[in-house]
């Protein structure tokens, strides 16, 4: 049975902390992207930094999910958020002592990502702890708003700050946001009883149960596998958007462009936060992914910031709908007591596509540019458009799978 007592006010406090953290993380991500591209002029170098910032989170997501079911979830969030600042501090110190080399930036983002891995499964499981089933869709919309802040608020803020200062200011602000996030989580933790685990099964057994939780329902497993394919296509745009724009514009234009594109995510997230989705989750998922693919195709058509912003807006507007539906379909088909380890396993499997995108998208863009004697930006645009076509095709095929459509009827 699901706990029917709502703690929406506590969720909002936790959400506010994650919003601040997302803004700070977005400042660092934007600043490091510009810094590395200006140093190297290579899309592959930017992709390498992103890959090393992402890979530990992916590889550690499964054990982190097990920990979220065995120990205090709020404490794990505090440790993850607080200690992840160490990597950013390392990069800042390197820059204060002189220019940070690419390998030093890679080390810093890797360290930060290792500790951040503790956060995601514990955070998702905490949402289940705090809310009733009827509030999941609305909460998912709010979580998407917080996530969109790194694309909506951070780029334009970073562009303005870089015009009057340098990247060190962005890193310092990010470090300060970790403190606020830890404080908000501590306040929420104080007001929630810690759930005691009566039976202490082995770590391996916990992993097995997490795997069993997602494989018992064939539709959930298929949805996760397809999600991995989709994250590969979407990760391609995320990693190549910056070199694509920086190839013909400056960092201020990039910041404004990314913010305009991310407004699509804000509009959709606000709608979902207020209204939510009541039915037709699979249909909405497929439609939103198809249109996201169309947005990617248009995104790369022309070297024009207005065209890029228009189709980028469409792409980002579709993501909250897709994430909301995926979250609901999976969350309502997994028992409460297995949520932490299940989300850890889901996070690992569904996000493998990002590793593939970060590993090959930059190299593909540089390779196309070299082969056809064009700029890195146009090489990146070609890769993005191909990924968009494949994403739209995947969305159409997904709707044909009966076991996925059955998830909507079979929720716990």
PLY file of the C-alpha trace (Angstrom):
ply
format ascii 1.0
element vertex 412
property float x
property float y
property float z
element edge 411
property int vertex1
property int vertex2
end_header
0.00 0.00 0.00
1.18 3.52 -0.80
1.40 6.07 1.98
-1.57 8.42 1.44
-0.24 11.20 3.67
0.97 14.13 1.60
4.01 16.22 2.50
3.82 18.58 -0.46
5.23 21.55 1.50
8.34 19.53 2.35
8.61 18.47 -1.27
8.50 22.13 -2.31
11.37 22.98 0.05
13.40 20.10 -1.32
12.48 21.17 -4.83
13.62 24.75 -4.15
17.02 23.46 -3.08
17.35 21.40 -6.23
16.30 24.42 -8.31
19.14 26.48 -6.86
21.55 23.59 -7.39
20.45 23.21 -11.03
21.12 26.90 -11.69
24.58 26.66 -10.18
25.38 23.49 -12.09
24.18 25.11 -15.29
26.53 28.07 -14.77
29.50 25.72 -14.40
28.47 23.58 -17.38
28.02 26.61 -19.65
31.23 28.27 -18.50
33.36 25.15 -18.89
31.88 24.50 -22.34
32.85 27.97 -23.58
36.24 27.76 -21.86
37.16 24.41 -23.41
35.92 25.34 -26.90
37.89 28.59 -26.84
40.99 26.66 -25.78
40.71 23.75 -28.22
38.19 24.64 -30.95
37.12 20.99 -30.85
33.65 19.52 -30.35
35.30 16.26 -29.26
37.10 18.01 -26.36
33.81 19.48 -25.15
32.21 16.06 -25.41
35.04 14.51 -23.39
34.43 16.88 -20.48
30.70 16.16 -20.60
31.33 12.42 -20.77
33.58 12.44 -17.70
31.03 14.56 -15.84
28.32 12.05 -16.66
30.00 8.63 -16.62
30.50 8.23 -12.83
26.87 9.14 -12.21
25.82 6.44 -14.64
28.18 3.71 -13.40
27.39 4.38 -9.73
23.64 4.81 -10.15
22.89 1.14 -9.44
24.81 0.86 -6.14
23.54 4.33 -5.22
20.00 3.06 -5.69
20.66 0.16 -3.34
22.08 2.57 -0.75
18.92 4.70 -1.08
16.84 1.71 0.06
19.22 0.68 2.86
20.10 4.02 4.47
18.69 7.48 5.15
17.82 8.90 1.72
17.96 12.54 2.83
21.41 12.03 4.39
22.67 10.50 1.14
21.38 13.56 -0.72
23.24 15.86 1.67
26.49 13.93 1.28
26.14 13.82 -2.50
25.35 17.51 -2.89
27.89 18.72 -0.35
30.88 16.63 -1.43
30.30 17.21 -5.15
31.50 20.77 -4.55
35.03 19.38 -4.07
35.54 18.83 -7.80
34.41 22.37 -8.66
36.69 23.78 -5.95
39.61 21.88 -7.50
38.95 23.42 -10.94
38.61 26.89 -9.38
41.96 26.53 -7.57
43.63 25.44 -10.82
42.25 28.50 -12.61
43.30 30.88 -9.83
46.86 29.52 -10.11
46.77 29.95 -13.91
44.86 28.48 -16.86
43.31 25.10 -16.12
44.45 22.41 -18.54
41.92 20.09 -20.16
43.00 17.16 -18.00
42.54 19.22 -14.81
39.01 20.16 -15.84
38.30 16.49 -16.57
39.56 15.48 -13.11
37.42 18.11 -11.41
34.16 17.24 -13.16
34.86 13.53 -12.59
35.26 14.03 -8.83
32.09 16.14 -8.65
30.14 13.54 -10.60
31.23 10.67 -8.32
29.52 12.27 -5.33
26.54 13.50 -7.35
25.79 9.86 -8.14
24.39 9.47 -4.63
21.76 12.13 -5.28
19.45 10.98 -8.09
18.06 7.63 -6.80
17.68 9.04 -3.27
15.92 12.14 -4.61
13.47 10.18 -6.76
12.71 7.74 -3.95
12.20 10.67 -1.56
9.54 12.09 -3.88
7.70 8.79 -3.49
8.13 9.01 0.31
6.66 12.50 0.47
3.73 12.47 -1.93
0.54 10.62 -2.72
0.01 8.84 -6.03
-2.34 11.62 -7.20
0.46 14.19 -6.77
3.10 12.34 -8.81
2.29 13.97 -12.15
2.21 17.47 -10.68
5.45 16.83 -8.81
7.06 15.55 -12.00
6.17 18.83 -13.68
7.78 20.76 -10.81
10.92 18.61 -11.00
11.10 19.36 -14.73
10.91 23.09 -13.96
13.90 22.77 -11.64
15.76 20.75 -14.25
14.98 23.31 -16.94
16.61 26.07 -14.87
20.07 24.94 -15.98
18.95 25.56 -19.58
16.61 28.52 -19.03
18.23 30.68 -16.35
21.85 29.57 -16.28
22.87 30.25 -19.93
21.68 33.86 -20.11
22.96 34.57 -16.60
26.32 33.00 -17.46
26.51 34.96 -20.72
25.97 38.24 -18.84
28.48 37.34 -16.12
31.11 36.28 -18.66
30.74 39.66 -20.35
31.83 41.46 -17.14
33.95 38.79 -15.43
35.33 35.32 -16.16
34.55 31.69 -15.49
35.95 31.80 -11.94
32.91 33.81 -10.83
30.58 31.16 -12.26
32.39 28.40 -10.39
32.27 30.37 -7.13
28.51 30.87 -7.44
28.03 27.16 -8.11
29.99 26.27 -4.97
27.75 28.56 -2.91
24.59 26.87 -4.23
25.74 23.53 -2.80
25.53 25.03 0.69
21.93 26.16 0.22
20.90 22.79 -1.18
22.38 20.88 1.76
20.57 23.18 4.21
17.16 22.69 2.54
17.63 18.91 2.51
18.62 18.96 6.20
15.41 20.81 7.10
13.29 18.29 5.20
15.18 15.39 6.79
14.45 16.72 10.28
10.71 16.52 9.70
10.58 12.99 8.22
10.94 9.75 10.11
13.70 7.49 8.85
12.32 4.22 7.54
14.02 1.26 9.18
14.87 -1.71 7.01
13.75 -4.77 8.92
15.65 -7.29 6.82
19.25 -6.58 5.83
19.74 -8.58 2.68
23.16 -8.65 1.01
24.23 -5.96 -1.42
24.11 -8.48 -4.28
20.61 -9.53 -3.27
19.53 -5.88 -3.28
20.84 -5.52 -6.82
18.99 -8.66 -7.85
15.75 -7.34 -6.41
16.20 -4.05 -8.23
16.68 -5.92 -11.51
13.70 -8.15 -10.79
11.52 -5.09 -10.05
11.96 -3.80 -13.60
11.98 -7.15 -15.42
8.83 -8.56 -13.81
6.86 -6.27 -16.12
8.01 -6.67 -19.70
6.66 -3.27 -20.69
8.84 -1.51 -18.11
11.98 -3.21 -19.41
11.12 -2.40 -23.02
10.42 1.21 -22.06
13.83 1.46 -20.38
15.64 -0.07 -23.37
13.89 2.28 -25.77
14.66 5.16 -23.40
18.35 4.36 -23.73
18.08 4.62 -27.51
16.22 7.93 -27.19
18.74 9.41 -24.75
21.44 8.71 -27.31
19.66 10.87 -29.87
18.78 13.61 -27.39
22.28 13.61 -25.91
23.62 14.27 -29.39
21.82 17.62 -29.51
22.79 18.52 -25.97
26.49 17.95 -26.60
26.64 19.54 -30.07
24.45 22.63 -29.60
27.26 24.71 -28.08
29.97 24.08 -30.73
27.32 24.48 -33.42
26.43 28.00 -32.23
29.90 29.07 -31.06
31.19 28.35 -34.57
29.40 31.48 -35.84
28.48 33.47 -32.70
29.92 34.57 -29.34
29.19 33.31 -25.82
26.57 36.01 -25.17
24.57 34.96 -28.24
24.96 31.35 -27.17
23.61 32.15 -23.71
20.59 34.01 -25.09
19.93 31.29 -27.66
20.04 28.49 -25.09
17.71 30.43 -22.81
15.17 31.04 -25.58
15.25 27.35 -26.52
14.81 26.32 -22.89
11.72 28.54 -22.57
9.92 25.68 -24.30
10.78 23.45 -21.35
9.58 26.11 -18.91
6.21 26.54 -20.64
5.59 22.80 -20.75
6.77 22.24 -17.18
4.51 25.02 -15.88
1.57 23.47 -17.70
2.34 20.05 -16.25
2.95 21.50 -12.79
-0.52 23.08 -12.82
-2.59 20.59 -14.82
-0.59 17.39 -15.00
-1.53 14.56 -17.36
-4.64 12.56 -16.50
-4.61 9.82 -19.14
-3.12 8.71 -22.44
0.44 8.61 -21.11
1.80 6.29 -23.80
0.21 8.31 -26.61
1.53 11.60 -25.19
4.99 10.00 -24.80
5.14 8.94 -28.44
3.79 12.22 -29.83
6.20 14.29 -27.76
9.21 12.24 -28.82
8.21 12.42 -32.48
7.96 16.22 -32.32
11.24 16.40 -30.39
12.88 14.61 -33.30
11.32 17.10 -35.73
12.74 19.90 -33.61
16.22 18.40 -33.89
15.95 18.22 -37.67
14.97 21.89 -37.88
17.63 22.82 -35.34
20.41 21.97 -37.76
18.90 23.21 -41.03
20.45 26.69 -41.13
23.28 28.62 -39.51
20.79 31.18 -38.22
20.19 31.89 -34.54
16.48 32.63 -35.07
15.83 29.31 -36.83
17.87 27.50 -34.18
15.86 29.15 -31.39
12.52 28.30 -33.02
13.21 24.60 -33.43
15.17 24.44 -30.18
12.06 25.78 -28.42
10.02 22.95 -29.96
12.56 20.33 -28.91
12.73 21.48 -25.28
8.94 21.95 -25.08
8.47 18.25 -25.78
10.93 16.91 -23.20
8.83 17.56 -20.05
5.88 15.71 -21.58
8.09 12.72 -22.41
9.78 12.74 -19.00
6.44 13.09 -17.19
4.96 10.09 -18.99
8.07 7.95 -18.54
8.19 8.81 -14.84
4.52 7.98 -14.28
4.51 4.72 -16.23
7.56 3.41 -14.40
6.78 4.76 -10.92
3.28 3.29 -10.84
4.51 -0.17 -11.86
7.21 -0.63 -9.19
6.52 -1.44 -5.49
7.35 1.33 -2.99
9.91 -0.69 -1.05
11.96 -1.27 -4.22
11.84 2.30 -5.55
15.42 3.29 -4.64
17.25 0.28 -6.08
14.87 0.18 -9.06
15.52 3.82 -9.94
19.24 3.20 -9.64
18.99 0.32 -12.12
16.67 2.33 -14.38
19.00 5.32 -14.31
21.90 3.12 -15.38
20.12 1.34 -18.22
18.15 4.27 -19.63
21.11 6.64 -19.68
23.64 4.40 -21.40
22.56 6.22 -24.55
24.09 9.43 -23.23
27.48 7.73 -22.92
27.26 6.63 -26.55
26.26 10.15 -27.64
28.98 11.87 -25.62
31.54 9.38 -26.82
30.89 9.56 -30.56
28.89 12.74 -31.33
31.83 15.12 -30.94
34.16 12.85 -32.91
31.50 12.48 -35.63
31.05 16.25 -35.88
34.81 16.85 -36.12
35.12 14.02 -38.63
32.35 15.34 -40.90
33.84 18.83 -40.76
37.25 17.50 -41.78
35.90 15.17 -44.47
33.75 17.79 -46.22
35.99 20.80 -45.46
33.32 22.67 -43.51
33.24 24.28 -40.08
32.84 22.23 -36.91
29.42 23.88 -36.43
28.03 22.54 -39.69
29.48 19.12 -39.00
27.66 19.18 -35.65
24.43 20.26 -37.39
24.58 17.26 -39.72
24.93 14.83 -36.82
22.03 16.50 -34.96
19.71 16.23 -37.95
20.46 12.53 -38.45
19.76 11.90 -34.76
16.46 13.78 -35.07
15.26 11.53 -37.88
16.13 8.42 -35.86
14.35 9.76 -32.75
11.12 10.37 -34.67
11.24 6.88 -36.16
11.83 5.37 -32.70
8.79 7.23 -31.34
6.54 5.74 -34.02
7.82 2.21 -33.38
7.34 2.58 -29.61
3.59 3.06 -29.93
3.26 -0.30 -31.65
4.52 -2.26 -28.61
1.50 -3.70 -26.75
3.29 -4.42 -23.46
4.23 -0.73 -23.18
0.65 0.41 -23.76
-0.47 -2.09 -21.11
1.57 -0.28 -18.41
-1.06 2.46 -18.27
-3.76 -0.03 -17.30
-1.67 -2.13 -14.92
-0.29 0.51 -12.52
-0.04 -0.55 -8.87
0 1
1 2
2 3
3 4
4 5
5 6
6 7
7 8
8 9
9 10
10 11
11 12
12 13
13 14
14 15
15 16
16 17
17 18
18 19
19 20
20 21
21 22
22 23
23 24
24 25
25 26
26 27
27 28
28 29
29 30
30 31
31 32
32 33
33 34
34 35
35 36
36 37
37 38
38 39
39 40
40 41
41 42
42 43
43 44
44 45
45 46
46 47
47 48
48 49
49 50
50 51
51 52
52 53
53 54
54 55
55 56
56 57
57 58
58 59
59 60
60 61
61 62
62 63
63 64
64 65
65 66
66 67
67 68
68 69
69 70
70 71
71 72
72 73
73 74
74 75
75 76
76 77
77 78
78 79
79 80
80 81
81 82
82 83
83 84
84 85
85 86
86 87
87 88
88 89
89 90
90 91
91 92
92 93
93 94
94 95
95 96
96 97
97 98
98 99
99 100
100 101
101 102
102 103
103 104
104 105
105 106
106 107
107 108
108 109
109 110
110 111
111 112
112 113
113 114
114 115
115 116
116 117
117 118
118 119
119 120
120 121
121 122
122 123
123 124
124 125
125 126
126 127
127 128
128 129
129 130
130 131
131 132
132 133
133 134
134 135
135 136
136 137
137 138
138 139
139 140
140 141
141 142
142 143
143 144
144 145
145 146
146 147
147 148
148 149
149 150
150 151
151 152
152 153
153 154
154 155
155 156
156 157
157 158
158 159
159 160
160 161
161 162
162 163
163 164
164 165
165 166
166 167
167 168
168 169
169 170
170 171
171 172
172 173
173 174
174 175
175 176
176 177
177 178
178 179
179 180
180 181
181 182
182 183
183 184
184 185
185 186
186 187
187 188
188 189
189 190
190 191
191 192
192 193
193 194
194 195
195 196
196 197
197 198
198 199
199 200
200 201
201 202
202 203
203 204
204 205
205 206
206 207
207 208
208 209
209 210
210 211
211 212
212 213
213 214
214 215
215 216
216 217
217 218
218 219
219 220
220 221
221 222
222 223
223 224
224 225
225 226
226 227
227 228
228 229
229 230
230 231
231 232
232 233
233 234
234 235
235 236
236 237
237 238
238 239
239 240
240 241
241 242
242 243
243 244
244 245
245 246
246 247
247 248
248 249
249 250
250 251
251 252
252 253
253 254
254 255
255 256
256 257
257 258
258 259
259 260
260 261
261 262
262 263
263 264
264 265
265 266
266 267
267 268
268 269
269 270
270 271
271 272
272 273
273 274
274 275
275 276
276 277
277 278
278 279
279 280
280 281
281 282
282 283
283 284
284 285
285 286
286 287
287 288
288 289
289 290
290 291
291 292
292 293
293 294
294 295
295 296
296 297
297 298
298 299
299 300
300 301
301 302
302 303
303 304
304 305
305 306
306 307
307 308
308 309
309 310
310 311
311 312
312 313
313 314
314 315
315 316
316 317
317 318
318 319
319 320
320 321
321 322
322 323
323 324
324 325
325 326
326 327
327 328
328 329
329 330
330 331
331 332
332 333
333 334
334 335
335 336
336 337
337 338
338 339
339 340
340 341
341 342
342 343
343 344
344 345
345 346
346 347
347 348
348 349
349 350
350 351
351 352
352 353
353 354
354 355
355 356
356 357
357 358
358 359
359 360
360 361
361 362
362 363
363 364
364 365
365 366
366 367
367 368
368 369
369 370
370 371
371 372
372 373
373 374
374 375
375 376
376 377
377 378
378 379
379 380
380 381
381 382
382 383
383 384
384 385
385 386
386 387
387 388
388 389
389 390
390 391
391 392
392 393
393 394
394 395
395 396
396 397
397 398
398 399
399 400
400 401
401 402
402 403
403 404
404 405
405 406
406 407
407 408
408 409
409 410
410 411
